[in-house]
């Protein structure tokens, strides 16, 4: 099989021509050697950085991807326009990829998981993979009903080009290089760090079934987006800093805008979530259980059992597994075979791995079932090969 084709038969090679503009934007930053760095250009850079970081967080993320609040069509268009001036593709593309990420966070189907594809790929490489070139429009049908958003989708680079020209007109070459290109690159990597670093470094308050972390430093540079574990625990919240000390300027600004009537219906997490007393959903329990079960090597356990059993015992086990067929988990629960870890061992491991949750017993029970099912499958195959 070609190394550029994944198991689903899809091409997973990087689209190098589409990466060229991305590289050129970075190289353009070195143009400051010739253009100079003026205070006016630096002021433009700082202003555009914070303005567009807000547009990414409040617009692309909390509004278009998660519908965490409501607004009118004019402000909706302004949010999309400013966010799209970051040259991070269209509002439809961004929202569709982010919704897909939450559906499959840190699984093999995730578009940018450091766990499966590595840090660099999750940070920026995934953007240029062929299979991610187009948006999944089925995930953003709610946005497609707005002609103005479809227009922005069609001309996705137009806002960035217009902004670059305005920077040049306002402050010359330094305004273009320092004001536009520097701020654009800074916004790129601040945004990308949420996909990569916020799934690698930081603390976890909630069990979310993925690797999301709360990272205070990222929260500072992204206006609150760094409280990523909080976000994954209650995705539709407009507020991501759940504690008073978790600074979330994007939320503060949206709250202020709500006083003017420009935005409304700001969704916040219920008290049960804030106290970390909520019951987890089935999908989260299953993902967490898979993580826990993976800490116990089913292949090694099955091999140890077959080595420890003598001929008659092995034959009896084979007959039992054959007779019960798909009920291997139930059989193994009653047989008390050697080398199978106890539920207490699972519980200790779970307490070490996960944050506090009321659903810990459910995670442990599900993980125990998953391990026994895997061991049963391997035992059946091993016994069959030895018979």
Protein Blocks (a to p, Z undefined) as FASTA:
>chain_A
ZZkbcfkopafbdcfklmmmmmmmmmmmmmmmmnopafklmmmmmmmmmmmmmmmmmmmm
mmmmnopaccdfklmmmmmmmmmmnonajfklmmmmmmmmmmmgoiaklmbdfklnojkl
mmmmmmmgmklmpccfklmmmmmmpmklmmmmmmmmlmmmmmmmmmmmmnojmlmmmmmm
mmmmmmmmmmmmmmmmmmmgccdfbdehiabdcdfklmmmnooplmmmlmmmmmmbcbfb
lbfklccfklmmmmmmmmnomaghiacddfklmnopaccdfklmmmmmmmmmmmpcfklm
mmmmmmmpcfklmmmmmmmmmmnmmmmmmmmmmnopghiacfklmmmmmmmmpccdfklm
mmmmmmmmmmmmmmmmmmmmmmmmmZZ
